[in-house]
Amino acid sequence: MRRYHITLGATTTAGGKVISASSNGSINGKKIALEGDAIICPACKSSGKITCVGPRIPETWNGKKVALENDLCICGCALPPKLKPNQSLRCQVIEDPSTQNVQHETGGPAEEAQDVLEQFFSLHDENNHAVEGFRYDLFVNDTIHVAAVGLQDGNTETITGDNQRLTLVTWPTVEEVDPND
């Protein structure tokens, strides 16, 4: 399942609008919204706050969760409206949790104990094409692991091991212009 990041100006299923985004990051020049950021809701004529719900890859700014598609607007509406993304460049791809515990015919408890968790970030556009032209820093448990490297087919380096908390910082590469051209 893909869940797109929510940015300033994104809407809700009730016609509301994200009016604050407190992260230091942006997508296409619009700040990324976080849990607790403000929403104005015309349906109930009140303001609300973003509440993060559902499966997600842990991703935070300033200690707050990043808002994703289908998170909720907690306002005066009886049924909380869901957030709708206004960008299609950045998302989280969450695996179906029902497939995580599937045991294969050849696999038993001994093989299961040898399973290794591999984590990476994957940046793809709305047509599932790898996004290029970005560099990134990858932090593992708040320690820099790789710095200023390019994506490979839209993917970051793979980190192996349980209980690893990954943080990704990306920025577009800027092509240098030759002043003699």
FIKOLZA-1660 file (N, C-alpha, C; in steps of 0.1 Angstrom, whole numbers, plus 5000, padded with zeros to 4 digits):
% residues 181
   i   px   py   pz ch aa at
   1 5008 4988 5000  A  M  N
   1 5000 5000 5000  A  M CA
   1 5009 5012 5000  A  M  C
   2 5005 5022 4992  A  R  N
   2 5012 5035 4992  A  R CA
   2 5005 5045 5000  A  R  C
   3 5012 5053 5008  A  R  N
   3 5006 5064 5016  A  R CA
   3 5014 5076 5013  A  R  C
   4 5008 5086 5006  A  Y  N
   4 5016 5098 5002  A  Y CA
   4 5017 5108 5014  A  Y  C
   5 5028 5115 5014  A  H  N
   5 5030 5125 5024  A  H CA
   5 5021 5137 5022  A  H  C
   6 5017 5142 5034  A  I  N
   6 5007 5154 5034  A  I CA
   6 5016 5167 5035  A  I  C
   7 5012 5176 5027  A  T  N
   7 5020 5189 5027  A  T CA
   7 5010 5201 5029  A  T  C
   8 5015 5212 5032  A  L  N
   8 5007 5224 5034  A  L CA
   8 4998 5226 5022  A  L  C
   9 4985 5229 5025  A  G  N
   9 4975 5231 5014  A  G CA
   9 4967 5218 5010  A  G  C
  10 4971 5206 5015  A  A  N
  10 4964 5194 5012  A  A CA
  10 4950 5195 5018  A  A  C
  11 4941 5187 5012  A  T  N
  11 4927 5188 5016  A  T CA
  11 4923 5175 5023  A  T  C
  12 4910 5176 5028  A  T  N
  12 4904 5164 5035  A  T CA
  12 4892 5160 5027  A  T  C
  13 4887 5148 5031  A  T  N
  13 4875 5143 5024  A  T CA
  13 4862 5151 5027  A  T  C
  14 4863 5161 5037  A  A  N
  14 4852 5170 5040  A  A CA
  14 4854 5184 5034  A  A  C
  15 4865 5185 5026  A  G  N
  15 4867 5198 5020  A  G CA
  15 4876 5207 5028  A  G  C
  16 4882 5202 5039  A  G  N
  16 4891 5209 5047  A  G CA
  16 4904 5211 5041  A  G  C
  17 4913 5219 5048  A  K  N
  17 4926 5223 5042  A  K CA
  17 4936 5224 5053  A  K  C
  18 4948 5218 5051  A  V  N
  18 4959 5218 5060  A  V CA
  18 4964 5233 5059  A  V  C
  19 4964 5240 5071  A  I  N
  19 4968 5254 5071  A  I CA
  19 4981 5256 5079  A  I  C
  20 4987 5246 5085  A  S  N
  20 5000 5247 5090  A  S CA
  20 5008 5234 5088  A  S  C
  21 5021 5236 5086  A  A  N
  21 5030 5224 5084  A  A CA
  21 5043 5228 5091  A  A  C
  22 5046 5221 5102  A  S  N
  22 5057 5225 5111  A  S CA
  22 5070 5218 5109  A  S  C
  23 5071 5210 5098  A  S  N
  23 5084 5203 5096  A  S CA
  23 5094 5213 5089  A  S  C
  24 5106 5209 5089  A  N  N
  24 5117 5217 5083  A  N CA
  24 5119 5212 5068  A  N  C
  25 5111 5202 5064  A  G  N
  25 5113 5196 5051  A  G CA
  25 5102 5200 5042  A  G  C
  26 5104 5199 5029  A  S  N
  26 5093 5203 5019  A  S CA
  26 5094 5194 5007  A  S  C
  27 5083 5193 5000  A  I  N
  27 5081 5186 4988  A  I CA
  27 5076 5195 4978  A  I  C
  28 5083 5197 4967  A  N  N
  28 5079 5207 4956  A  N CA
  28 5076 5220 4962  A  N  C
  29 5085 5224 4972  A  G  N
  29 5083 5238 4978  A  G CA
  29 5073 5239 4989  A  G  C
  30 5065 5229 4992  A  K  N
  30 5055 5230 5002  A  K CA
  30 5059 5222 5014  A  K  C
  31 5058 5228 5026  A  K  N
  31 5063 5221 5038  A  K CA
  31 5055 5209 5041  A  K  C
  32 5062 5199 5047  A  I  N
  32 5056 5186 5051  A  I CA
  32 5048 5188 5064  A  I  C
  33 5036 5183 5064  A  A  N
  33 5027 5185 5076  A  A CA
  33 5031 5173 5086  A  A  C
  34 5029 5176 5099  A  L  N
  34 5031 5167 5110  A  L CA
  34 5019 5165 5118  A  L  C
  35 5019 5155 5126  A  E  N
  35 5008 5152 5136  A  E CA
  35 5007 5164 5145  A  E  C
  36 4994 5169 5146  A  G  N
  36 4992 5181 5155  A  G CA
  36 4991 5194 5147  A  G  C
  37 4995 5194 5134  A  D  N
  37 4993 5206 5126  A  D CA
  37 4979 5209 5124  A  D  C
  38 4976 5222 5121  A  A  N
  38 4962 5227 5120  A  A CA
  38 4956 5224 5106  A  A  C
  39 4943 5222 5107  A  I  N
  39 4934 5221 5095  A  I CA
  39 4922 5229 5098  A  I  C
  40 4917 5236 5087  A  I  N
  40 4904 5243 5088  A  I CA
  40 4894 5234 5081  A  I  C
  41 4882 5232 5088  A  C  N
  41 4872 5223 5082  A  C CA
  41 4859 5231 5080  A  C  C
  42 4855 5233 5067  A  P  N
  42 4843 5240 5064  A  P CA
  42 4830 5232 5067  A  P  C
  43 4832 5219 5067  A  A  N
  43 4820 5210 5069  A  A CA
  43 4814 5212 5083  A  A  C
  44 4823 5213 5094  A  C  N
  44 4818 5216 5107  A  C CA
  44 4821 5230 5112  A  C  C
  45 4826 5238 5103  A  K  N
  45 4830 5252 5106  A  K CA
  45 4838 5254 5118  A  K  C
  46 4849 5245 5119  A  S  N
  46 4858 5246 5130  A  S CA
  46 4872 5243 5125  A  S  C
  47 4881 5244 5135  A  S  N
  47 4895 5240 5131  A  S CA
  47 4898 5227 5137  A  S  C
  48 4907 5220 5132  A  G  N
  48 4910 5206 5137  A  G CA
  48 4925 5204 5137  A  G  C
  49 4929 5193 5141  A  K  N
  49 4944 5189 5141  A  K CA
  49 4946 5176 5135  A  K  C
  50 4957 5174 5129  A  I  N
  50 4961 5161 5122  A  I CA
  50 4964 5151 5133  A  I  C
  51 4958 5139 5132  A  T  N
  51 4961 5127 5140  A  T CA
  51 4965 5116 5131  A  T  C
  52 4977 5111 5134  A  C  N
  52 4982 5100 5126  A  C CA
  52 4976 5086 5130  A  C  C
  53 4971 5079 5120  A  V  N
  53 4965 5066 5122  A  V CA
  53 4970 5056 5111  A  V  C
  54 4969 5043 5114  A  G  N
  54 4972 5033 5104  A  G CA
  54 4986 5030 5103  A  G  C
  55 4989 5020 5094  A  P  N
  55 5003 5015 5093  A  P CA
  55 5012 5026 5086  A  P  C
  56 5024 5026 5091  A  R  N
  56 5034 5036 5085  A  R CA
  56 5048 5031 5088  A  R  C
  57 5057 5036 5081  A  I  N
  57 5071 5035 5084  A  I CA
  57 5075 5046 5094  A  I  C
  58 5082 5043 5105  A  P  N
  58 5085 5054 5114  A  P CA
  58 5093 5065 5107  A  P  C
  59 5087 5077 5107  A  E  N
  59 5093 5089 5101  A  E CA
  59 5089 5101 5109  A  E  C
  60 5098 5108 5115  A  T  N
  60 5095 5120 5123  A  T CA
  60 5103 5132 5120  A  T  C
  61 5098 5143 5123  A  W  N
  61 5104 5156 5122  A  W CA
  61 5102 5163 5136  A  W  C
  62 5112 5168 5142  A  N  N
  62 5110 5175 5155  A  N CA
  62 5103 5166 5165  A  N  C
  63 5105 5153 5164  A  G  N
  63 5098 5143 5174  A  G CA
  63 5084 5141 5171  A  G  C
  64 5078 5146 5160  A  K  N
  64 5064 5144 5156  A  K CA
  64 5064 5135 5144  A  K  C
  65 5053 5127 5143  A  K  N
  65 5051 5118 5131  A  K CA
  65 5048 5126 5119  A  K  C
  66 5053 5122 5107  A  V  N
  66 5049 5128 5095  A  V CA
  66 5035 5124 5091  A  V  C
  67 5027 5134 5086  A  A  N
  67 5013 5131 5082  A  A CA
  67 5013 5124 5069  A  A  C
  68 5004 5114 5068  A  L  N
  68 5003 5106 5055  A  L CA
  68 4989 5106 5051  A  L  C
  69 4987 5102 5038  A  E  N
  69 4974 5100 5032  A  E CA
  69 4965 5091 5041  A  E  C
  70 4953 5095 5043  A  N  N
  70 4943 5088 5051  A  N CA
  70 4945 5090 5066  A  N  C
  71 4954 5098 5071  A  D  N
  71 4955 5102 5085  A  D CA
  71 4942 5110 5087  A  D  C
  72 4939 5113 5099  A  L  N
  72 4926 5120 5103  A  L CA
  72 4927 5134 5106  A  L  C
  73 4916 5142 5104  A  C  N
  73 4914 5155 5108  A  C CA
  73 4905 5154 5120  A  C  C
  74 4910 5157 5132  A  I  N
  74 4901 5157 5144  A  I CA
  74 4896 5171 5146  A  I  C
  75 4883 5172 5142  A  C  N
  75 4876 5185 5143  A  C CA
  75 4862 5183 5149  A  C  C
  76 4853 5191 5145  A  G  N
  76 4839 5189 5151  A  G CA
  76 4831 5179 5143  A  G  C
  77 4836 5174 5132  A  C  N
  77 4828 5164 5124  A  C CA
  77 4826 5151 5132  A  C  C
  78 4814 5145 5131  A  A  N
  78 4810 5133 5138  A  A CA
  78 4820 5121 5133  A  A  C
  79 4822 5121 5120  A  L  N
  79 4831 5111 5114  A  L CA
  79 4844 5119 5110  A  L  C
  80 4855 5117 5116  A  P  N
  80 4867 5125 5112  A  P CA
  80 4871 5123 5097  A  P  C
  81 4872 5135 5091  A  P  N
  81 4876 5134 5077  A  P CA
  81 4890 5129 5075  A  P  C
  82 4893 5123 5063  A  K  N
  82 4906 5118 5060  A  K CA
  82 4914 5128 5052  A  K  C
  83 4927 5127 5054  A  L  N
  83 4936 5136 5046  A  L CA
  83 4938 5131 5032  A  L  C
  84 4938 5140 5022  A  K  N
  84 4941 5137 5009  A  K CA
  84 4954 5144 5004  A  K  C
  85 4963 5137 4998  A  P  N
  85 4976 5143 4994  A  P CA
  85 4974 5153 4983  A  P  C
  86 4983 5163 4982  A  N  N
  86 4983 5173 4971  A  N CA
  86 4996 5172 4963  A  N  C
  87 5003 5161 4965  A  Q  N
  87 5015 5158 4958  A  Q CA
  87 5016 5143 4956  A  Q  C
  88 5024 5139 4945  A  S  N
  88 5025 5125 4942  A  S CA
  88 5040 5121 4940  A  S  C
  89 5049 5129 4946  A  L  N
  89 5063 5126 4945  A  L CA
  89 5068 5117 4956  A  L  C
  90 5063 5119 4968  A  R  N
  90 5069 5112 4979  A  R CA
  90 5058 5104 4987  A  R  C
  91 5061 5092 4990  A  C  N
  91 5052 5083 4997  A  C CA
  91 5059 5073 5005  A  C  C
  92 5052 5066 5014  A  Q  N
  92 5057 5054 5020  A  Q CA
  92 5050 5042 5014  A  Q  C
  93 5058 5032 5012  A  V  N
  93 5052 5019 5006  A  V CA
  93 5052 5009 5018  A  V  C
  94 5040 5006 5023  A  I  N
  94 5039 4997 5034  A  I CA
  94 5034 4984 5029  A  I  C
  95 5042 4973 5034  A  E  N
  95 5039 4960 5030  A  E CA
  95 5026 4955 5037  A  E  C
  96 5018 4946 5031  A  D  N
  96 5006 4941 5037  A  D CA
  96 5010 4933 5049  A  D  C
  97 5006 4937 5061  A  P  N
  97 5010 4929 5073  A  P CA
  97 5005 4915 5074  A  P  C
  98 4995 4911 5066  A  S  N
  98 4990 4898 5066  A  S CA
  98 5000 4888 5059  A  S  C
  99 5009 4894 5051  A  T  N
  99 5019 4885 5044  A  T CA
  99 5032 4883 5052  A  T  C
 100 5033 4891 5063  A  Q  N
 100 5046 4890 5070  A  Q CA
 100 5047 4877 5078  A  Q  C
 101 5037 4871 5082  A  N  N
 101 5038 4858 5090  A  N CA
 101 5034 4846 5082  A  N  C
 102 5034 4847 5069  A  V  N
 102 5031 4835 5061  A  V CA
 102 5043 4826 5061  A  V  C
 103 5041 4813 5064  A  Q  N
 103 5051 4803 5065  A  Q CA
 103 5051 4795 5052  A  Q  C
 104 5063 4794 5046  A  H  N
 104 5064 4787 5033  A  H CA
 104 5065 4772 5037  A  H  C
 105 5061 4763 5027  A  E  N
 105 5061 4749 5030  A  E CA
 105 5075 4744 5034  A  E  C
 106 5086 4750 5028  A  T  N
 106 5099 4745 5032  A  T CA
 106 5105 4752 5044  A  T  C
 107 5098 4762 5049  A  G  N
 107 5103 4770 5060  A  G CA
 107 5097 4764 5073  A  G  C
 108 5105 4763 5083  A  G  N
 108 5101 4759 5096  A  G CA
 108 5106 4768 5106  A  G  C
 109 5105 4765 5119  A  P  N
 109 5110 4774 5130  A  P CA
 109 5125 4777 5129  A  P  C
 110 5133 4767 5125  A  A  N
 110 5147 4770 5124  A  A CA
 110 5151 4780 5113  A  A  C
 111 5144 4778 5102  A  E  N
 111 5146 4788 5091  A  E CA
 111 5141 4802 5094  A  E  C
 112 5129 4802 5101  A  E  N
 112 5123 4815 5105  A  E CA
 112 5132 4823 5114  A  E  C
 113 5139 4816 5123  A  A  N
 113 5148 4823 5132  A  A CA
 113 5160 4829 5125  A  A  C
 114 5163 4825 5113  A  Q  N
 114 5174 4831 5105  A  Q CA
 114 5169 4843 5096  A  Q  C
 115 5156 4846 5096  A  D  N
 115 5152 4857 5088  A  D CA
 115 5159 4870 5093  A  D  C
 116 5162 4878 5083  A  V  N
 116 5169 4891 5086  A  V CA
 116 5160 4902 5080  A  V  C
 117 5158 4912 5088  A  L  N
 117 5151 4924 5084  A  L CA
 117 5159 4933 5076  A  L  C
 118 5155 4937 5064  A  E  N
 118 5162 4946 5055  A  E CA
 118 5153 4958 5053  A  E  C
 119 5158 4970 5055  A  Q  N
 119 5151 4983 5054  A  Q CA
 119 5158 4992 5044  A  Q  C
 120 5150 4999 5036  A  F  N
 120 5155 5009 5027  A  F CA
 120 5143 5019 5024  A  F  C
 121 5147 5030 5018  A  F  N
 121 5137 5039 5013  A  F CA
 121 5137 5038 4998  A  F  C
 122 5125 5040 4992  A  S  N
 122 5123 5039 4978  A  S CA
 122 5115 5051 4973  A  S  C
 123 5121 5059 4964  A  L  N
 123 5114 5071 4959  A  L CA
 123 5110 5068 4944  A  L  C
 124 5097 5068 4942  A  H  N
 124 5092 5065 4929  A  H CA
 124 5080 5076 4926  A  H  C
 125 5078 5079 4914  A  D  N
 125 5068 5088 4910  A  D CA
 125 5054 5081 4909  A  D  C
 126 5044 5089 4906  A  E  N
 126 5031 5083 4905  A  E CA
 126 5029 5072 4895  A  E  C
 127 5038 5071 4885  A  N  N
 127 5038 5060 4876  A  N CA
 127 5048 5048 4880  A  N  C
 128 5052 5049 4892  A  N  N
 128 5061 5039 4898  A  N CA
 128 5075 5038 4891  A  N  C
 129 5079 5050 4885  A  H  N
 129 5093 5051 4879  A  H CA
 129 5102 5056 4890  A  H  C
 130 5114 5051 4890  A  A  N
 130 5124 5055 4900  A  A CA
 130 5126 5070 4899  A  A  C
 131 5127 5077 4910  A  V  N
 131 5129 5092 4910  A  V CA
 131 5145 5093 4911  A  V  C
 132 5150 5101 4902  A  E  N
 132 5165 5103 4902  A  E CA
 132 5167 5118 4905  A  E  C
 133 5180 5122 4905  A  G  N
 133 5183 5136 4907  A  G CA
 133 5182 5140 4921  A  G  C
 134 5183 5131 4931  A  F  N
 134 5184 5134 4945  A  F CA
 134 5196 5128 4951  A  F  C
 135 5201 5135 4962  A  R  N
 135 5211 5129 4970  A  R CA
 135 5205 5128 4984  A  R  C
 136 5212 5120 4992  A  Y  N
 136 5206 5118 5005  A  Y CA
 136 5216 5115 5016  A  Y  C
 137 5212 5118 5028  A  D  N
 137 5219 5113 5040  A  D CA
 137 5210 5103 5047  A  D  C
 138 5216 5092 5052  A  L  N
 138 5208 5082 5058  A  L CA
 138 5214 5080 5072  A  L  C
 139 5205 5082 5082  A  F  N
 139 5209 5080 5096  A  F CA
 139 5203 5067 5101  A  F  C
 140 5211 5060 5109  A  V  N
 140 5206 5048 5116  A  V CA
 140 5207 5050 5131  A  V  C
 141 5196 5050 5138  A  N  N
 141 5195 5053 5152  A  N CA
 141 5202 5066 5155  A  N  C
 142 5199 5076 5148  A  D  N
 142 5204 5090 5150  A  D CA
 142 5219 5092 5147  A  D  C
 143 5225 5082 5141  A  T  N
 143 5239 5083 5137  A  T CA
 143 5240 5083 5122  A  T  C
 144 5248 5092 5116  A  I  N
 144 5249 5092 5102  A  I CA
 144 5256 5079 5097  A  I  C
 145 5249 5073 5087  A  H  N
 145 5254 5060 5081  A  H CA
 145 5261 5063 5068  A  H  C
 146 5254 5070 5059  A  V  N
 146 5259 5075 5046  A  V CA
 146 5256 5089 5044  A  V  C
 147 5264 5097 5037  A  A  N
 147 5262 5111 5036  A  A CA
 147 5264 5115 5021  A  A  C
 148 5254 5123 5016  A  A  N
 148 5255 5129 5003  A  A CA
 148 5257 5119 4992  A  A  C
 149 5250 5108 4992  A  V  N
 149 5251 5099 4981  A  V CA
 149 5238 5099 4972  A  V  C
 150 5240 5094 4960  A  G  N
 150 5229 5094 4951  A  G CA
 150 5220 5081 4952  A  G  C
 151 5208 5082 4948  A  L  N
 151 5199 5070 4948  A  L CA
 151 5203 5061 4937  A  L  C
 152 5200 5048 4939  A  Q  N
 152 5203 5038 4929  A  Q CA
 152 5189 5032 4925  A  Q  C
 153 5185 5035 4913  A  D  N
 153 5172 5031 4908  A  D CA
 153 5161 5035 4918  A  D  C
 154 5162 5047 4923  A  G  N
 154 5152 5053 4933  A  G CA
 154 5153 5048 4947  A  G  C
 155 5163 5039 4950  A  N  N
 155 5164 5033 4963  A  N CA
 155 5177 5038 4971  A  N  C
 156 5175 5038 4984  A  T  N
 156 5187 5041 4992  A  T CA
 156 5194 5028 4995  A  T  C
 157 5205 5029 5002  A  E  N
 157 5213 5017 5006  A  E CA
 157 5204 5009 5016  A  E  C
 158 5205 4996 5016  A  T  N
 158 5198 4987 5024  A  T CA
 158 5205 4986 5038  A  T  C
 159 5197 4987 5049  A  I  N
 159 5202 4985 5062  A  I CA
 159 5196 4972 5067  A  I  C
 160 5205 4964 5073  A  T  N
 160 5201 4951 5078  A  T CA
 160 5201 4951 5093  A  T  C
 161 5191 4944 5099  A  G  N
 161 5191 4942 5113  A  G CA
 161 5178 4947 5119  A  G  C
 162 5174 4941 5130  A  D  N
 162 5162 4944 5137  A  D CA
 162 5164 4957 5146  A  D  C
 163 5153 4963 5148  A  N  N
 163 5153 4975 5157  A  N CA
 163 5162 4986 5153  A  N  C
 164 5163 4988 5139  A  Q  N
 164 5170 4999 5134  A  Q CA
 164 5160 5010 5131  A  Q  C
 165 5163 5022 5136  A  R  N
 165 5154 5034 5133  A  R CA
 165 5161 5042 5122  A  R  C
 166 5155 5043 5110  A  L  N
 166 5161 5050 5099  A  L CA
 166 5155 5064 5098  A  L  C
 167 5164 5073 5094  A  T  N
 167 5159 5087 5091  A  T CA
 167 5166 5091 5078  A  T  C
 168 5158 5096 5068  A  L  N
 168 5163 5099 5055  A  L CA
 168 5161 5114 5053  A  L  C
 169 5172 5121 5048  A  V  N
 169 5172 5135 5045  A  V CA
 169 5175 5135 5030  A  V  C
 170 5167 5141 5022  A  T  N
 170 5169 5141 5007  A  T CA
 170 5169 5156 5002  A  T  C
 171 5176 5158 4991  A  W  N
 171 5176 5171 4985  A  W CA
 171 5179 5169 4970  A  W  C
 172 5174 5178 4962  A  P  N
 172 5176 5176 4947  A  P CA
 172 5190 5180 4944  A  P  C
 173 5196 5173 4934  A  T  N
 173 5210 5177 4930  A  T CA
 173 5208 5189 4921  A  T  C
 174 5217 5198 4921  A  V  N
 174 5217 5210 4913  A  V CA
 174 5228 5208 4902  A  V  C
 175 5224 5209 4890  A  E  N
 175 5233 5208 4879  A  E CA
 175 5241 5221 4878  A  E  C
 176 5254 5220 4878  A  E  N
 176 5263 5231 4877  A  E CA
 176 5262 5237 4862  A  E  C
 177 5261 5250 4861  A  V  N
 177 5260 5256 4848  A  V CA
 177 5274 5262 4844  A  V  C
 178 5279 5258 4833  A  D  N
 178 5292 5263 4828  A  D CA
 178 5290 5278 4824  A  D  C
 179 5297 5287 4830  A  P  N
 179 5295 5302 4827  A  P CA
 179 5299 5305 4813  A  P  C
 180 5307 5296 4806  A  N  N
 180 5312 5298 4793  A  N CA
 180 5302 5294 4782  A  N  C
 181 5290 5288 4786  A  D  N
 181 5280 5283 4777  A  D CA
 181 5270 5294 4774  A  D  C
% end
